[in-house]
């Protein structure tokens, strides 16, 4: 059974930082690219960042470039999202996902976590 379990969300003031983690089980972790998407209230889910199986390729949404960093530890079957200089518009539920290739569309990903809430206060 595939499980992607996110953690690390919470409430933070604007300008602050959070690090999200996603622990994967039930898959051969090194066979998958990993990604983060987010969904704000009343909005569609959107791409945030993705990383290849080796970590050698990363991709970011323009809205988070320079502020967020995606990384992975294949020994721990875990992917991370370091979020710095957070803004109120970053408030959303953040979802971890696994797929075959690095990409910015939902259809490229096969497995999804349940999400973790990130709230940024102004």
ChimeraX commands (.cxc) that place a marker at each C-alpha (Angstrom):
marker #1 position 0.00,0.00,0.00 radius 0.5
marker #1 position 1.44,3.33,-1.09 radius 0.5
marker #1 position 1.54,6.04,1.54 radius 0.5
marker #1 position 2.78,9.60,1.30 radius 0.5
marker #1 position 2.60,11.31,4.67 radius 0.5
marker #1 position 3.22,15.04,4.90 radius 0.5
marker #1 position 4.27,16.86,8.05 radius 0.5
marker #1 position 5.67,20.20,9.12 radius 0.5
marker #1 position 2.78,22.48,8.30 radius 0.5
marker #1 position 1.52,25.10,10.72 radius 0.5
marker #1 position 0.97,28.77,11.38 radius 0.5
marker #1 position 3.78,31.22,10.71 radius 0.5
marker #1 position 4.08,34.98,10.37 radius 0.5
marker #1 position 4.85,36.59,7.04 radius 0.5
marker #1 position 8.59,36.51,6.40 radius 0.5
marker #1 position 9.02,33.34,8.39 radius 0.5
marker #1 position 10.06,29.85,7.36 radius 0.5
marker #1 position 8.72,26.31,7.47 radius 0.5
marker #1 position 10.07,22.98,6.29 radius 0.5
marker #1 position 7.62,20.40,5.03 radius 0.5
marker #1 position 8.50,16.73,4.95 radius 0.5
marker #1 position 6.91,13.86,3.07 radius 0.5
marker #1 position 7.69,10.29,4.05 radius 0.5
marker #1 position 6.99,7.69,1.38 radius 0.5
marker #1 position 6.31,4.00,1.83 radius 0.5
marker #1 position 5.04,1.22,-0.39 radius 0.5
marker #1 position 6.98,2.45,-3.43 radius 0.5
marker #1 position 10.53,2.15,-4.70 radius 0.5
marker #1 position 11.34,5.71,-3.80 radius 0.5
marker #1 position 14.27,6.08,-6.17 radius 0.5
marker #1 position 12.04,5.18,-9.10 radius 0.5
marker #1 position 9.93,8.28,-8.65 radius 0.5
marker #1 position 10.13,11.97,-9.19 radius 0.5
marker #1 position 8.55,13.78,-6.27 radius 0.5
marker #1 position 6.54,16.95,-6.24 radius 0.5
marker #1 position 4.66,19.43,-4.12 radius 0.5
marker #1 position 1.37,21.04,-5.06 radius 0.5
marker #1 position -0.83,23.36,-3.05 radius 0.5
marker #1 position -4.47,24.36,-2.93 radius 0.5
marker #1 position -5.71,27.58,-1.42 radius 0.5
marker #1 position -9.35,28.03,-0.36 radius 0.5
marker #1 position -11.56,28.56,-3.39 radius 0.5
marker #1 position -8.74,27.92,-5.84 radius 0.5
marker #1 position -7.56,25.02,-7.94 radius 0.5
marker #1 position -4.62,22.94,-6.89 radius 0.5
marker #1 position -1.39,24.32,-8.34 radius 0.5
marker #1 position 2.16,23.14,-8.89 radius 0.5
marker #1 position 4.82,24.30,-6.43 radius 0.5
marker #1 position 8.01,22.30,-6.99 radius 0.5
marker #1 position 9.33,18.95,-8.20 radius 0.5
marker #1 position 12.54,16.96,-8.07 radius 0.5
marker #1 position 13.87,14.06,-10.09 radius 0.5
marker #1 position 14.66,10.67,-8.57 radius 0.5
marker #1 position 18.34,11.55,-8.26 radius 0.5
marker #1 position 17.80,15.11,-7.11 radius 0.5
marker #1 position 19.70,16.36,-10.12 radius 0.5
marker #1 position 16.75,18.13,-11.69 radius 0.5
marker #1 position 14.37,20.48,-9.95 radius 0.5
marker #1 position 11.51,22.65,-11.14 radius 0.5
marker #1 position 9.65,25.48,-9.42 radius 0.5
marker #1 position 6.60,27.58,-9.96 radius 0.5
marker #1 position 7.51,31.18,-10.70 radius 0.5
marker #1 position 5.67,32.30,-7.58 radius 0.5
marker #1 position 8.06,30.42,-5.28 radius 0.5
marker #1 position 11.38,30.61,-7.14 radius 0.5
marker #1 position 14.13,31.95,-4.93 radius 0.5
marker #1 position 12.08,31.36,-1.76 radius 0.5
marker #1 position 11.35,27.62,-1.72 radius 0.5
marker #1 position 13.78,24.73,-2.10 radius 0.5
marker #1 position 12.85,21.12,-2.78 radius 0.5
marker #1 position 15.23,18.33,-1.79 radius 0.5
marker #1 position 15.14,14.62,-1.11 radius 0.5
marker #1 position 16.92,12.03,1.00 radius 0.5
marker #1 position 16.68,8.71,-0.78 radius 0.5
marker #1 position 18.10,6.85,2.22 radius 0.5
marker #1 position 15.12,8.05,4.26 radius 0.5
marker #1 position 12.48,7.87,1.50 radius 0.5
marker #1 position 11.68,11.48,2.26 radius 0.5
marker #1 position 11.23,14.64,0.25 radius 0.5
marker #1 position 11.39,18.11,1.75 radius 0.5
marker #1 position 10.16,21.58,0.91 radius 0.5
marker #1 position 12.04,24.39,2.61 radius 0.5
marker #1 position 9.90,27.50,2.50 radius 0.5
marker #1 position 11.48,30.85,3.31 radius 0.5
marker #1 position 10.21,34.43,3.15 radius 0.5
marker #1 position 6.67,33.18,3.41 radius 0.5
marker #1 position 3.82,35.40,2.27 radius 0.5
marker #1 position 0.12,35.33,3.17 radius 0.5
marker #1 position -0.59,34.18,-0.39 radius 0.5
marker #1 position 1.38,31.00,0.33 radius 0.5
marker #1 position -1.44,29.94,2.65 radius 0.5
marker #1 position -2.78,26.62,1.36 radius 0.5
marker #1 position -2.94,22.91,1.91 radius 0.5
marker #1 position 0.32,21.45,0.60 radius 0.5
marker #1 position 0.29,18.03,-1.04 radius 0.5
marker #1 position 3.15,15.65,-1.68 radius 0.5
marker #1 position 3.02,13.59,-4.84 radius 0.5
marker #1 position 5.01,10.92,-6.69 radius 0.5
marker #1 position 5.26,10.37,-10.43 radius 0.5
marker #1 position 7.49,9.11,-13.20 radius 0.5
marker #1 position 8.84,12.46,-14.37 radius 0.5
marker #1 position 9.42,15.98,-13.14 radius 0.5
marker #1 position 6.55,18.12,-14.29 radius 0.5
marker #1 position 4.09,20.81,-13.42 radius 0.5
marker #1 position 0.78,19.13,-14.16 radius 0.5
marker #1 position -1.26,16.89,-11.90 radius 0.5
marker #1 position -1.73,14.20,-14.53 radius 0.5
marker #1 position 1.99,13.45,-14.42 radius 0.5
marker #1 position 1.71,12.20,-10.85 radius 0.5
marker #1 position 0.27,8.93,-9.62 radius 0.5
marker #1 position 0.23,9.01,-5.84 radius 0.5
marker #1 position -0.84,11.77,-3.48 radius 0.5
marker #1 position -0.64,12.46,0.21 radius 0.5
marker #1 position -3.45,13.82,2.35 radius 0.5
marker #1 position -1.96,17.26,2.65 radius 0.5
marker #1 position -0.69,19.53,5.40 radius 0.5
marker #1 position -2.02,23.00,6.16 radius 0.5
marker #1 position 0.27,26.00,5.93 radius 0.5
marker #1 position -1.10,29.31,7.16 radius 0.5
marker #1 position 0.87,32.54,6.83 radius 0.5
marker #1 position -0.40,35.49,8.82 radius 0.5
marker #1 position 0.22,39.08,7.81 radius 0.5
marker link #1:1,2 radius 0.2
marker link #1:2,3 radius 0.2
marker link #1:3,4 radius 0.2
marker link #1:4,5 radius 0.2
marker link #1:5,6 radius 0.2
marker link #1:6,7 radius 0.2
marker link #1:7,8 radius 0.2
marker link #1:8,9 radius 0.2
marker link #1:9,10 radius 0.2
marker link #1:10,11 radius 0.2
marker link #1:11,12 radius 0.2
marker link #1:12,13 radius 0.2
marker link #1:13,14 radius 0.2
marker link #1:14,15 radius 0.2
marker link #1:15,16 radius 0.2
marker link #1:16,17 radius 0.2
marker link #1:17,18 radius 0.2
marker link #1:18,19 radius 0.2
marker link #1:19,20 radius 0.2
marker link #1:20,21 radius 0.2
marker link #1:21,22 radius 0.2
marker link #1:22,23 radius 0.2
marker link #1:23,24 radius 0.2
marker link #1:24,25 radius 0.2
marker link #1:25,26 radius 0.2
marker link #1:26,27 radius 0.2
marker link #1:27,28 radius 0.2
marker link #1:28,29 radius 0.2
marker link #1:29,30 radius 0.2
marker link #1:30,31 radius 0.2
marker link #1:31,32 radius 0.2
marker link #1:32,33 radius 0.2
marker link #1:33,34 radius 0.2
marker link #1:34,35 radius 0.2
marker link #1:35,36 radius 0.2
marker link #1:36,37 radius 0.2
marker link #1:37,38 radius 0.2
marker link #1:38,39 radius 0.2
marker link #1:39,40 radius 0.2
marker link #1:40,41 radius 0.2
marker link #1:41,42 radius 0.2
marker link #1:42,43 radius 0.2
marker link #1:43,44 radius 0.2
marker link #1:44,45 radius 0.2
marker link #1:45,46 radius 0.2
marker link #1:46,47 radius 0.2
marker link #1:47,48 radius 0.2
marker link #1:48,49 radius 0.2
marker link #1:49,50 radius 0.2
marker link #1:50,51 radius 0.2
marker link #1:51,52 radius 0.2
marker link #1:52,53 radius 0.2
marker link #1:53,54 radius 0.2
marker link #1:54,55 radius 0.2
marker link #1:55,56 radius 0.2
marker link #1:56,57 radius 0.2
marker link #1:57,58 radius 0.2
marker link #1:58,59 radius 0.2
marker link #1:59,60 radius 0.2
marker link #1:60,61 radius 0.2
marker link #1:61,62 radius 0.2
marker link #1:62,63 radius 0.2
marker link #1:63,64 radius 0.2
marker link #1:64,65 radius 0.2
marker link #1:65,66 radius 0.2
marker link #1:66,67 radius 0.2
marker link #1:67,68 radius 0.2
marker link #1:68,69 radius 0.2
marker link #1:69,70 radius 0.2
marker link #1:70,71 radius 0.2
marker link #1:71,72 radius 0.2
marker link #1:72,73 radius 0.2
marker link #1:73,74 radius 0.2
marker link #1:74,75 radius 0.2
marker link #1:75,76 radius 0.2
marker link #1:76,77 radius 0.2
marker link #1:77,78 radius 0.2
marker link #1:78,79 radius 0.2
marker link #1:79,80 radius 0.2
marker link #1:80,81 radius 0.2
marker link #1:81,82 radius 0.2
marker link #1:82,83 radius 0.2
marker link #1:83,84 radius 0.2
marker link #1:84,85 radius 0.2
marker link #1:85,86 radius 0.2
marker link #1:86,87 radius 0.2
marker link #1:87,88 radius 0.2
marker link #1:88,89 radius 0.2
marker link #1:89,90 radius 0.2
marker link #1:90,91 radius 0.2
marker link #1:91,92 radius 0.2
marker link #1:92,93 radius 0.2
marker link #1:93,94 radius 0.2
marker link #1:94,95 radius 0.2
marker link #1:95,96 radius 0.2
marker link #1:96,97 radius 0.2
marker link #1:97,98 radius 0.2
marker link #1:98,99 radius 0.2
marker link #1:99,100 radius 0.2
marker link #1:100,101 radius 0.2
marker link #1:101,102 radius 0.2
marker link #1:102,103 radius 0.2
marker link #1:103,104 radius 0.2
marker link #1:104,105 radius 0.2
marker link #1:105,106 radius 0.2
marker link #1:106,107 radius 0.2
marker link #1:107,108 radius 0.2
marker link #1:108,109 radius 0.2
marker link #1:109,110 radius 0.2
marker link #1:110,111 radius 0.2
marker link #1:111,112 radius 0.2
marker link #1:112,113 radius 0.2
marker link #1:113,114 radius 0.2
marker link #1:114,115 radius 0.2
marker link #1:115,116 radius 0.2
marker link #1:116,117 radius 0.2
marker link #1:117,118 radius 0.2
marker link #1:118,119 radius 0.2
marker link #1:119,120 radius 0.2
marker link #1:120,121 radius 0.2
marker link #1:121,122 radius 0.2
view
